[in-house]
Amino acid sequence: MLSARLLLISSLVFSFVTPVVAQDVKPESREALETAIPEGIRLLEAKEHKAFVEIFVYPADLKKITEGASLEDFAKKFGERKAPRLLEILKEIKGTKPSLDDNGTKATFALKEEKDGKKSITFVKIDKYWYIKN
């Protein structure tokens, strides 16, 4: 009886610990372009514009944006005006190879067609995360 209780308690503890360990080991999606781009697509398709802006907008640009407007207001306008086009672009470049600078911290993806005056989209890596910088 004691061993049955011990087994039950052990399995319950293990079931709670395992997901936490798995999450800690899982790399952040923005550490690699191969995972950052699908994450951006997921956020835009889910219309999680505020989260997208917080995660993918180049930090210096985000600071400037939030000096003049609230993050919520900017994210709403972004969702209405720019998110649909950006979603198309991210879907287009998903799985393609960018041209990288010598340091490997700036990745430029050429677009098949010019979109709103843009012929490419650029990601910049700061520390370990990739951000959109256009």
C-alpha positions as CSV (number, residue, x, y, z in Angstrom):
1,M,0.0,0.0,0.0
2,L,2.8,2.4,0.9
3,S,4.6,1.6,-2.4
4,A,1.4,2.3,-4.3
5,R,1.0,5.7,-2.7
6,L,4.7,6.5,-3.3
7,L,4.3,5.5,-6.9
8,L,1.2,7.7,-7.3
9,I,2.9,10.7,-5.6
10,S,6.1,10.2,-7.7
11,S,4.1,10.1,-11.0
12,L,2.1,13.2,-10.0
13,V,5.3,15.2,-9.2
14,F,7.0,14.0,-12.4
15,S,4.0,15.1,-14.5
16,F,4.2,18.6,-13.1
17,V,8.0,18.9,-13.4
18,T,8.3,17.5,-16.9
19,P,6.5,20.4,-18.7
20,V,8.4,23.0,-16.9
21,V,11.7,21.4,-17.8
22,A,10.6,21.0,-21.4
23,Q,9.7,24.7,-21.7
24,D,13.0,25.8,-20.2
25,V,14.9,23.7,-22.7
26,K,12.9,24.9,-25.7
27,P,14.8,27.7,-27.6
28,E,13.1,31.1,-28.0
29,S,11.5,31.3,-31.4
30,R,13.3,34.5,-32.3
31,E,16.8,33.1,-31.9
32,A,16.7,31.7,-35.4
33,L,15.1,33.1,-38.6
34,E,13.8,29.6,-39.4
35,T,11.6,29.8,-36.3
36,A,11.1,33.6,-36.0
37,I,9.4,33.9,-39.4
38,P,6.8,31.2,-38.7
39,E,6.2,32.7,-35.3
40,G,5.6,36.1,-36.9
41,I,3.1,34.5,-39.3
42,R,1.4,32.8,-36.4
43,L,1.0,36.0,-34.5
44,L,-0.3,38.0,-37.5
45,E,-2.7,35.2,-38.5
46,A,-4.1,35.2,-34.9
47,K,-4.3,39.0,-35.1
48,E,-2.1,39.3,-32.1
49,H,-0.8,42.6,-33.4
50,K,0.3,44.0,-30.0
51,A,2.4,40.9,-29.3
52,F,3.9,41.0,-32.8
53,V,4.9,44.6,-32.4
54,E,6.4,44.1,-29.0
55,I,8.4,41.0,-30.2
56,F,9.5,41.9,-33.8
57,V,9.8,45.7,-34.1
58,Y,13.4,46.9,-33.8
59,P,13.8,48.1,-30.2
60,A,14.9,51.6,-31.1
61,D,12.0,52.0,-33.5
62,L,9.6,50.7,-30.8
63,K,10.9,53.3,-28.4
64,K,10.3,56.1,-30.9
65,I,6.8,54.7,-31.7
66,T,5.7,54.6,-28.1
67,E,7.0,58.1,-27.4
68,G,4.3,59.5,-29.7
69,A,1.4,57.0,-29.1
70,S,0.5,54.2,-26.9
71,L,1.5,50.7,-27.9
72,E,-2.1,49.6,-28.0
73,D,-3.0,52.5,-30.4
74,F,0.0,51.8,-32.6
75,A,-0.8,48.0,-32.7
76,K,-4.4,48.7,-33.7
77,K,-3.3,50.9,-36.6
78,F,-0.6,48.4,-37.6
79,G,-3.2,45.7,-37.6
80,E,-5.4,47.7,-39.9
81,R,-2.8,49.1,-42.3
82,K,0.4,47.1,-42.4
83,A,-0.2,43.6,-40.9
84,P,-2.0,42.1,-44.0
85,R,0.9,43.1,-46.3
86,L,3.5,42.0,-43.8
87,L,1.8,38.6,-43.4
88,E,2.0,38.1,-47.2
89,I,5.7,39.0,-47.2
90,L,6.5,36.7,-44.3
91,K,4.7,33.8,-46.0
92,E,6.6,34.5,-49.2
93,I,10.0,34.4,-47.5
94,K,9.3,31.5,-45.2
95,G,11.8,28.7,-46.0
96,T,14.0,30.9,-48.3
97,K,17.6,31.8,-47.6
98,P,18.5,35.5,-47.0
99,S,21.7,37.2,-47.9
100,L,23.6,37.7,-44.7
101,D,26.2,40.4,-43.9
102,D,29.7,39.4,-42.8
103,N,28.8,39.4,-39.1
104,G,25.7,37.2,-39.7
105,T,23.6,39.8,-37.8
106,K,21.7,41.3,-40.8
107,A,19.6,39.2,-43.0
108,T,18.0,40.6,-46.2
109,F,15.3,38.6,-48.0
110,A,14.6,39.7,-51.6
111,L,10.9,39.8,-52.6
112,K,9.6,38.3,-55.8
113,E,7.7,41.6,-56.5
114,E,8.0,45.0,-55.1
115,K,5.4,45.6,-52.4
116,D,4.5,49.2,-51.5
117,G,7.9,50.4,-52.8
118,K,9.8,47.7,-51.0
119,K,12.0,45.2,-52.8
120,S,13.2,43.4,-49.7
121,I,12.7,42.8,-46.0
122,T,15.5,43.0,-43.5
123,F,16.0,41.3,-40.1
124,V,18.6,42.4,-37.7
125,K,20.0,40.3,-34.8
126,I,20.5,42.1,-31.5
127,D,22.2,39.8,-28.9
128,K,20.3,36.6,-29.6
129,Y,17.0,37.8,-31.1
130,W,16.0,38.8,-34.6
131,Y,13.9,41.9,-35.3
132,I,12.4,43.4,-38.4
133,K,14.3,46.5,-39.5
134,N,13.0,48.2,-42.7
